[in-house]
Amino acid sequence: MRIDQELLDVILSIKNKDELESFFEEIFTPAEISDLSLRWKLLKDLHAGMTQRKIAEKYGISLCKITRGSKVLKKNGSVARQVLDSMD
């Protein structure tokens, strides 16, 4: 399934962090926001060199979730990796 292009345009148009947070809280469930935040945290930890087992222990999650994140960071042209590299 592809992300709705109009939704991406709307997200890009919101320049205020508080408004963006409110928008996310309005359209996502608390569980979805939690999942999204966790995915970002584990990507940051992987990028920083933390082992998958350590991440699993830190967040109490399965290695399968972490493996997906690892694949994202290893993929050629990964935007997530580019963003994380630029944050260093």
PyMOL commands that set and color helices and strands:
alter all, ss='L'
color gray80, all
select helices_A, chain A and resi 5-13+17-27+30-47+52-59+63-74+79-87
alter helices_A, ss='H'
color red, helices_A
deselect
rebuild
show_as cartoon
